[in-house]
Amino acid sequence: MSTDKDDLSIEDDFVAVEDDAEPPVESAKTNLSKRRTIDNLLEERRLQKQLADFDYDL
């Protein structure tokens, strides 16, 4: 271990960027409609998989 202290160079050009602007808040209707769309797509996929796996030779 070294007991010498190294000089640290500090960059004075660094500027911290602060994001004061908040992202726009989506309304509950928009979120609900997106959720319903996703649910419908997942349900459609599930039903299509069931149809593909269905044994028609009963």
PyMOL Python script that loads the backbone (N, CA, C, O; Angstrom):
from pymol import cmd

cmd.read_pdbstr("""\
ATOM      1  N   MET A   1       0.837  -1.182   0.000  1.00  0.00           N
ATOM      2  CA  MET A   1       0.000   0.000   0.000  1.00  0.00           C
ATOM      3  C   MET A   1       0.873   1.233   0.000  1.00  0.00           C
ATOM      4  O   MET A   1       1.937   1.282   0.619  1.00  0.00           O
ATOM      5  N   SER A   2       0.400   2.195  -0.695  1.00  0.00           N
ATOM      6  CA  SER A   2       1.166   3.423  -0.819  1.00  0.00           C
ATOM      7  C   SER A   2       0.663   4.443   0.188  1.00  0.00           C
ATOM      8  O   SER A   2      -0.542   4.600   0.389  1.00  0.00           O
ATOM      9  N   THR A   3       1.602   5.132   0.815  1.00  0.00           N
ATOM     10  CA  THR A   3       1.211   6.169   1.768  1.00  0.00           C
ATOM     11  C   THR A   3       1.212   7.540   1.125  1.00  0.00           C
ATOM     12  O   THR A   3       0.808   8.524   1.744  1.00  0.00           O
ATOM     13  N   ASP A   4       1.676   7.609  -0.146  1.00  0.00           N
ATOM     14  CA  ASP A   4       1.667   8.882  -0.860  1.00  0.00           C
ATOM     15  C   ASP A   4       0.249   9.206  -1.305  1.00  0.00           C
ATOM     16  O   ASP A   4      -0.492   8.335  -1.760  1.00  0.00           O
ATOM     17  N   LYS A   5      -0.106  10.459  -1.167  1.00  0.00           N
ATOM     18  CA  LYS A   5      -1.430  10.877  -1.623  1.00  0.00           C
ATOM     19  C   LYS A   5      -1.304  11.395  -3.047  1.00  0.00           C
ATOM     20  O   LYS A   5      -0.497  12.276  -3.343  1.00  0.00           O
ATOM     21  N   ASP A   6      -2.123  10.825  -3.917  1.00  0.00           N
ATOM     22  CA  ASP A   6      -2.118  11.261  -5.313  1.00  0.00           C
ATOM     23  C   ASP A   6      -3.001  12.494  -5.454  1.00  0.00           C
ATOM     24  O   ASP A   6      -4.056  12.609  -4.832  1.00  0.00           O
ATOM     25  N   ASP A   7      -2.533  13.406  -6.290  1.00  0.00           N
ATOM     26  CA  ASP A   7      -3.342  14.589  -6.572  1.00  0.00           C
ATOM     27  C   ASP A   7      -4.454  14.208  -7.543  1.00  0.00           C
ATOM     28  O   ASP A   7      -4.207  13.627  -8.599  1.00  0.00           O
ATOM     29  N   LEU A   8      -5.664  14.543  -7.167  1.00  0.00           N
ATOM     30  CA  LEU A   8      -6.799  14.263  -8.029  1.00  0.00           C
ATOM     31  C   LEU A   8      -7.096  15.494  -8.864  1.00  0.00           C
ATOM     32  O   LEU A   8      -7.178  16.608  -8.348  1.00  0.00           O
ATOM     33  N   SER A   9      -7.254  15.277 -10.152  1.00  0.00           N
ATOM     34  CA  SER A   9      -7.602  16.403 -11.010  1.00  0.00           C
ATOM     35  C   SER A   9      -9.115  16.526 -11.054  1.00  0.00           C
ATOM     36  O   SER A   9      -9.830  15.537 -11.214  1.00  0.00           O
ATOM     37  N   ILE A  10      -9.580  17.726 -10.914  1.00  0.00           N
ATOM     38  CA  ILE A  10     -11.013  17.994 -10.911  1.00  0.00           C
ATOM     39  C   ILE A  10     -11.349  18.762 -12.171  1.00  0.00           C
ATOM     40  O   ILE A  10     -10.729  19.778 -12.485  1.00  0.00           O
ATOM     41  N   GLU A  11     -12.334  18.262 -12.881  1.00  0.00           N
ATOM     42  CA  GLU A  11     -12.750  18.942 -14.092  1.00  0.00           C
ATOM     43  C   GLU A  11     -13.758  20.022 -13.733  1.00  0.00           C
ATOM     44  O   GLU A  11     -14.811  19.741 -13.159  1.00  0.00           O
ATOM     45  N   ASP A  12     -13.424  21.260 -14.076  1.00  0.00           N
ATOM     46  CA  ASP A  12     -14.322  22.368 -13.802  1.00  0.00           C
ATOM     47  C   ASP A  12     -15.386  22.515 -14.884  1.00  0.00           C
ATOM     48  O   ASP A  12     -16.343  23.272 -14.718  1.00  0.00           O
ATOM     49  N   ASP A  13     -15.222  21.794 -15.992  1.00  0.00           N
ATOM     50  CA  ASP A  13     -16.151  21.914 -17.104  1.00  0.00           C
ATOM     51  C   ASP A  13     -17.433  21.117 -16.878  1.00  0.00           C
ATOM     52  O   ASP A  13     -18.407  21.296 -17.609  1.00  0.00           O
ATOM     53  N   PHE A  14     -17.445  20.255 -15.893  1.00  0.00           N
ATOM     54  CA  PHE A  14     -18.594  19.394 -15.657  1.00  0.00           C
ATOM     55  C   PHE A  14     -19.786  20.217 -15.179  1.00  0.00           C
ATOM     56  O   PHE A  14     -19.689  21.009 -14.241  1.00  0.00           O
ATOM     57  N   VAL A  15     -20.907  20.004 -15.855  1.00  0.00           N
ATOM     58  CA  VAL A  15     -22.137  20.683 -15.477  1.00  0.00           C
ATOM     59  C   VAL A  15     -23.189  19.613 -15.245  1.00  0.00           C
ATOM     60  O   VAL A  15     -23.480  18.814 -16.135  1.00  0.00           O
ATOM     61  N   ALA A  16     -23.751  19.601 -14.058  1.00  0.00           N
ATOM     62  CA  ALA A  16     -24.783  18.620 -13.734  1.00  0.00           C
ATOM     63  C   ALA A  16     -26.076  19.022 -14.426  1.00  0.00           C
ATOM     64  O   ALA A  16     -26.512  20.170 -14.344  1.00  0.00           O
ATOM     65  N   VAL A  17     -26.677  18.063 -15.104  1.00  0.00           N
ATOM     66  CA  VAL A  17     -27.927  18.322 -15.798  1.00  0.00           C
ATOM     67  C   VAL A  17     -29.060  17.864 -14.901  1.00  0.00           C
ATOM     68  O   VAL A  17     -29.151  16.692 -14.535  1.00  0.00           O
ATOM     69  N   GLU A  18     -29.910  18.792 -14.559  1.00  0.00           N
ATOM     70  CA  GLU A  18     -31.055  18.461 -13.721  1.00  0.00           C
ATOM     71  C   GLU A  18     -32.308  18.523 -14.579  1.00  0.00           C
ATOM     72  O   GLU A  18     -32.546  19.501 -15.287  1.00  0.00           O
ATOM     73  N   ASP A  19     -33.086  17.486 -14.506  1.00  0.00           N
ATOM     74  CA  ASP A  19     -34.303  17.419 -15.294  1.00  0.00           C
ATOM     75  C   ASP A  19     -35.467  17.916 -14.440  1.00  0.00           C
ATOM     76  O   ASP A  19     -36.059  17.168 -13.662  1.00  0.00           O
ATOM     77  N   ASP A  20     -35.777  19.210 -14.609  1.00  0.00           N
ATOM     78  CA  ASP A  20     -36.860  19.793 -13.827  1.00  0.00           C
ATOM     79  C   ASP A  20     -38.223  19.492 -14.440  1.00  0.00           C
ATOM     80  O   ASP A  20     -39.247  19.542 -13.758  1.00  0.00           O
ATOM     81  N   ALA A  21     -38.224  19.180 -15.729  1.00  0.00           N
ATOM     82  CA  ALA A  21     -39.485  18.921 -16.409  1.00  0.00           C
ATOM     83  C   ALA A  21     -39.946  17.504 -16.088  1.00  0.00           C
ATOM     84  O   ALA A  21     -39.229  16.532 -16.326  1.00  0.00           O
ATOM     85  N   GLU A  22     -41.147  17.406 -15.548  1.00  0.00           N
ATOM     86  CA  GLU A  22     -41.715  16.100 -15.234  1.00  0.00           C
ATOM     87  C   GLU A  22     -42.349  15.535 -16.495  1.00  0.00           C
ATOM     88  O   GLU A  22     -42.875  16.293 -17.310  1.00  0.00           O
ATOM     89  N   PRO A  23     -42.309  14.215 -16.673  1.00  0.00           N
ATOM     90  CA  PRO A  23     -42.956  13.635 -17.847  1.00  0.00           C
ATOM     91  C   PRO A  23     -44.463  13.867 -17.776  1.00  0.00           C
ATOM     92  O   PRO A  23     -45.034  13.928 -16.687  1.00  0.00           O
ATOM     93  N   PRO A  24     -45.100  13.995 -18.925  1.00  0.00           N
ATOM     94  CA  PRO A  24     -46.542  14.244 -18.893  1.00  0.00           C
ATOM     95  C   PRO A  24     -47.277  13.064 -18.267  1.00  0.00           C
ATOM     96  O   PRO A  24     -46.976  11.904 -18.548  1.00  0.00           O
ATOM     97  N   VAL A  25     -48.231  13.379 -17.426  1.00  0.00           N
ATOM     98  CA  VAL A  25     -48.992  12.352 -16.722  1.00  0.00           C
ATOM     99  C   VAL A  25     -50.117  11.877 -17.632  1.00  0.00           C
ATOM    100  O   VAL A  25     -50.904  12.676 -18.140  1.00  0.00           O
ATOM    101  N   GLU A  26     -50.180  10.556 -17.829  1.00  0.00           N
ATOM    102  CA  GLU A  26     -51.229  10.001 -18.664  1.00  0.00           C
ATOM    103  C   GLU A  26     -52.500   9.856 -17.837  1.00  0.00           C
ATOM    104  O   GLU A  26     -52.460   9.560 -16.643  1.00  0.00           O
ATOM    105  N   SER A  27     -53.604  10.068 -18.495  1.00  0.00           N
ATOM    106  CA  SER A  27     -54.864   9.967 -17.772  1.00  0.00           C
ATOM    107  C   SER A  27     -55.189   8.509 -17.477  1.00  0.00           C
ATOM    108  O   SER A  27     -54.647   7.598 -18.103  1.00  0.00           O
ATOM    109  N   ALA A  28     -56.059   8.308 -16.538  1.00  0.00           N
ATOM    110  CA  ALA A  28     -56.450   6.949 -16.153  1.00  0.00           C
ATOM    111  C   ALA A  28     -57.160   6.242 -17.307  1.00  0.00           C
ATOM    112  O   ALA A  28     -57.038   5.026 -17.460  1.00  0.00           O
ATOM    113  N   LYS A  29     -57.904   7.005 -18.124  1.00  0.00           N
ATOM    114  CA  LYS A  29     -58.594   6.396 -19.263  1.00  0.00           C
ATOM    115  C   LYS A  29     -57.596   5.840 -20.260  1.00  0.00           C
ATOM    116  O   LYS A  29     -57.791   4.752 -20.802  1.00  0.00           O
ATOM    117  N   THR A  30     -56.522   6.586 -20.504  1.00  0.00           N
ATOM    118  CA  THR A  30     -55.509   6.131 -21.448  1.00  0.00           C
ATOM    119  C   THR A  30     -54.850   4.869 -20.933  1.00  0.00           C
ATOM    120  O   THR A  30     -54.671   3.907 -21.680  1.00  0.00           O
ATOM    121  N   ASN A  31     -54.486   4.866 -19.654  1.00  0.00           N
ATOM    122  CA  ASN A  31     -53.853   3.685 -19.064  1.00  0.00           C
ATOM    123  C   ASN A  31     -54.797   2.486 -19.099  1.00  0.00           C
ATOM    124  O   ASN A  31     -54.370   1.367 -19.385  1.00  0.00           O
ATOM    125  N   LEU A  32     -56.051   2.712 -18.814  1.00  0.00           N
ATOM    126  CA  LEU A  32     -57.034   1.629 -18.809  1.00  0.00           C
ATOM    127  C   LEU A  32     -57.238   1.075 -20.212  1.00  0.00           C
ATOM    128  O   LEU A  32     -57.343  -0.138 -20.394  1.00  0.00           O
ATOM    129  N   SER A  33     -57.294   1.951 -21.194  1.00  0.00           N
ATOM    130  CA  SER A  33     -57.495   1.471 -22.562  1.00  0.00           C
ATOM    131  C   SER A  33     -56.275   0.701 -23.050  1.00  0.00           C
ATOM    132  O   SER A  33     -56.413  -0.285 -23.774  1.00  0.00           O
ATOM    133  N   LYS A  34     -55.078   1.143 -22.658  1.00  0.00           N
ATOM    134  CA  LYS A  34     -53.863   0.394 -23.015  1.00  0.00           C
ATOM    135  C   LYS A  34     -53.876  -0.976 -22.354  1.00  0.00           C
ATOM    136  O   LYS A  34     -53.521  -1.976 -22.979  1.00  0.00           O
ATOM    137  N   ARG A  35     -54.282  -1.023 -21.097  1.00  0.00           N
ATOM    138  CA  ARG A  35     -54.330  -2.288 -20.364  1.00  0.00           C
ATOM    139  C   ARG A  35     -55.338  -3.243 -21.008  1.00  0.00           C
ATOM    140  O   ARG A  35     -55.073  -4.437 -21.146  1.00  0.00           O
ATOM    141  N   ARG A  36     -56.489  -2.708 -21.396  1.00  0.00           N
ATOM    142  CA  ARG A  36     -57.511  -3.542 -22.043  1.00  0.00           C
ATOM    143  C   ARG A  36     -57.005  -4.076 -23.376  1.00  0.00           C
ATOM    144  O   ARG A  36     -57.257  -5.229 -23.723  1.00  0.00           O
ATOM    145  N   THR A  37     -56.288  -3.235 -24.127  1.00  0.00           N
ATOM    146  CA  THR A  37     -55.731  -3.680 -25.404  1.00  0.00           C
ATOM    147  C   THR A  37     -54.745  -4.815 -25.196  1.00  0.00           C
ATOM    148  O   THR A  37     -54.775  -5.811 -25.920  1.00  0.00           O
ATOM    149  N   ILE A  38     -53.878  -4.669 -24.214  1.00  0.00           N
ATOM    150  CA  ILE A  38     -52.895  -5.712 -23.904  1.00  0.00           C
ATOM    151  C   ILE A  38     -53.601  -6.985 -23.461  1.00  0.00           C
ATOM    152  O   ILE A  38     -53.244  -8.079 -23.898  1.00  0.00           O
ATOM    153  N   ASP A  39     -54.599  -6.850 -22.597  1.00  0.00           N
ATOM    154  CA  ASP A  39     -55.352  -8.022 -22.132  1.00  0.00           C
ATOM    155  C   ASP A  39     -56.036  -8.735 -23.294  1.00  0.00           C
ATOM    156  O   ASP A  39     -56.048  -9.965 -23.352  1.00  0.00           O
ATOM    157  N   ASN A  40     -56.606  -7.961 -24.217  1.00  0.00           N
ATOM    158  CA  ASN A  40     -57.274  -8.564 -25.373  1.00  0.00           C
ATOM    159  C   ASN A  40     -56.279  -9.301 -26.261  1.00  0.00           C
ATOM    160  O   ASN A  40     -56.584 -10.385 -26.758  1.00  0.00           O
ATOM    161  N   LEU A  41     -55.102  -8.733 -26.466  1.00  0.00           N
ATOM    162  CA  LEU A  41     -54.093  -9.397 -27.279  1.00  0.00           C
ATOM    163  C   LEU A  41     -53.611 -10.688 -26.626  1.00  0.00           C
ATOM    164  O   LEU A  41     -53.419 -11.697 -27.304  1.00  0.00           O
ATOM    165  N   LEU A  42     -53.417 -10.654 -25.322  1.00  0.00           N
ATOM    166  CA  LEU A  42     -52.993 -11.859 -24.615  1.00  0.00           C
ATOM    167  C   LEU A  42     -54.068 -12.942 -24.655  1.00  0.00           C
ATOM    168  O   LEU A  42     -53.761 -14.122 -24.824  1.00  0.00           O
ATOM    169  N   GLU A  43     -55.312 -12.544 -24.500  1.00  0.00           N
ATOM    170  CA  GLU A  43     -56.421 -13.496 -24.572  1.00  0.00           C
ATOM    171  C   GLU A  43     -56.502 -14.107 -25.966  1.00  0.00           C
ATOM    172  O   GLU A  43     -56.720 -15.310 -26.110  1.00  0.00           O
ATOM    173  N   GLU A  44     -56.327 -13.276 -26.991  1.00  0.00           N
ATOM    174  CA  GLU A  44     -56.362 -13.787 -28.368  1.00  0.00           C
ATOM    175  C   GLU A  44     -55.242 -14.788 -28.605  1.00  0.00           C
ATOM    176  O   GLU A  44     -55.459 -15.823 -29.236  1.00  0.00           O
ATOM    177  N   ARG A  45     -54.048 -14.490 -28.106  1.00  0.00           N
ATOM    178  CA  ARG A  45     -52.925 -15.433 -28.237  1.00  0.00           C
ATOM    179  C   ARG A  45     -53.217 -16.749 -27.533  1.00  0.00           C
ATOM    180  O   ARG A  45     -52.930 -17.827 -28.054  1.00  0.00           O
ATOM    181  N   ARG A  46     -53.794 -16.643 -26.338  1.00  0.00           N
ATOM    182  CA  ARG A  46     -54.107 -17.848 -25.569  1.00  0.00           C
ATOM    183  C   ARG A  46     -55.124 -18.712 -26.313  1.00  0.00           C
ATOM    184  O   ARG A  46     -54.977 -19.932 -26.383  1.00  0.00           O
ATOM    185  N   LEU A  47     -56.153 -18.074 -26.865  1.00  0.00           N
ATOM    186  CA  LEU A  47     -57.176 -18.819 -27.591  1.00  0.00           C
ATOM    187  C   LEU A  47     -56.611 -19.436 -28.867  1.00  0.00           C
ATOM    188  O   LEU A  47     -56.960 -20.564 -29.215  1.00  0.00           O
ATOM    189  N   GLN A  48     -55.743 -18.707 -29.566  1.00  0.00           N
ATOM    190  CA  GLN A  48     -55.128 -19.255 -30.771  1.00  0.00           C
ATOM    191  C   GLN A  48     -54.249 -20.448 -30.442  1.00  0.00           C
ATOM    192  O   GLN A  48     -54.200 -21.412 -31.206  1.00  0.00           O
ATOM    193  N   LYS A  49     -53.559 -20.395 -29.320  1.00  0.00           N
ATOM    194  CA  LYS A  49     -52.719 -21.520 -28.893  1.00  0.00           C
ATOM    195  C   LYS A  49     -53.601 -22.719 -28.556  1.00  0.00           C
ATOM    196  O   LYS A  49     -53.258 -23.851 -28.896  1.00  0.00           O
ATOM    197  N   GLN A  50     -54.731 -22.483 -27.891  1.00  0.00           N
ATOM    198  CA  GLN A  50     -55.646 -23.574 -27.578  1.00  0.00           C
ATOM    199  C   GLN A  50     -56.191 -24.215 -28.852  1.00  0.00           C
ATOM    200  O   GLN A  50     -56.322 -25.436 -28.936  1.00  0.00           O
ATOM    201  N   LEU A  51     -56.508 -23.376 -29.846  1.00  0.00           N
ATOM    202  CA  LEU A  51     -56.992 -23.914 -31.114  1.00  0.00           C
ATOM    203  C   LEU A  51     -55.917 -24.728 -31.816  1.00  0.00           C
ATOM    204  O   LEU A  51     -56.208 -25.777 -32.390  1.00  0.00           O
ATOM    205  N   ALA A  52     -54.690 -24.259 -31.775  1.00  0.00           N
ATOM    206  CA  ALA A  52     -53.596 -24.971 -32.428  1.00  0.00           C
ATOM    207  C   ALA A  52     -53.331 -26.302 -31.729  1.00  0.00           C
ATOM    208  O   ALA A  52     -52.964 -27.280 -32.382  1.00  0.00           O
ATOM    209  N   ASP A  53     -53.510 -26.348 -30.423  1.00  0.00           N
ATOM    210  CA  ASP A  53     -53.249 -27.569 -29.668  1.00  0.00           C
ATOM    211  C   ASP A  53     -54.437 -28.515 -29.600  1.00  0.00           C
ATOM    212  O   ASP A  53     -54.316 -29.639 -29.112  1.00  0.00           O
ATOM    213  N   PHE A  54     -55.587 -28.059 -30.090  1.00  0.00           N
ATOM    214  CA  PHE A  54     -56.808 -28.851 -29.981  1.00  0.00           C
ATOM    215  C   PHE A  54     -56.708 -30.117 -30.842  1.00  0.00           C
ATOM    216  O   PHE A  54     -56.268 -30.076 -31.991  1.00  0.00           O
ATOM    217  N   ASP A  55     -57.124 -31.223 -30.259  1.00  0.00           N
ATOM    218  CA  ASP A  55     -57.106 -32.498 -30.984  1.00  0.00           C
ATOM    219  C   ASP A  55     -58.465 -32.678 -31.667  1.00  0.00           C
ATOM    220  O   ASP A  55     -59.468 -32.973 -31.017  1.00  0.00           O
ATOM    221  N   TYR A  56     -58.476 -32.495 -32.987  1.00  0.00           N
ATOM    222  CA  TYR A  56     -59.728 -32.579 -33.736  1.00  0.00           C
ATOM    223  C   TYR A  56     -60.173 -34.016 -33.973  1.00  0.00           C
ATOM    224  O   TYR A  56     -61.303 -34.235 -34.410  1.00  0.00           O
ATOM    225  N   ASP A  57     -59.328 -34.995 -33.701  1.00  0.00           N
ATOM    226  CA  ASP A  57     -59.646 -36.399 -33.946  1.00  0.00           C
ATOM    227  C   ASP A  57     -60.226 -37.057 -32.692  1.00  0.00           C
ATOM    228  O   ASP A  57     -59.752 -38.111 -32.268  1.00  0.00           O
ATOM    229  N   LEU A  58     -61.224 -36.454 -32.113  1.00  0.00           N
ATOM    230  CA  LEU A  58     -61.833 -37.027 -30.918  1.00  0.00           C
ATOM    231  C   LEU A  58     -62.667 -38.155 -31.308  1.00  0.00           C
ATOM    232  O   LEU A  58     -63.282 -38.793 -30.453  1.00  0.00           O
TER     233      LEU A  58
END
""", "prot")
cmd.dss("prot")
cmd.show_as("cartoon", "prot")
cmd.util.cbc("prot")
cmd.orient("prot")
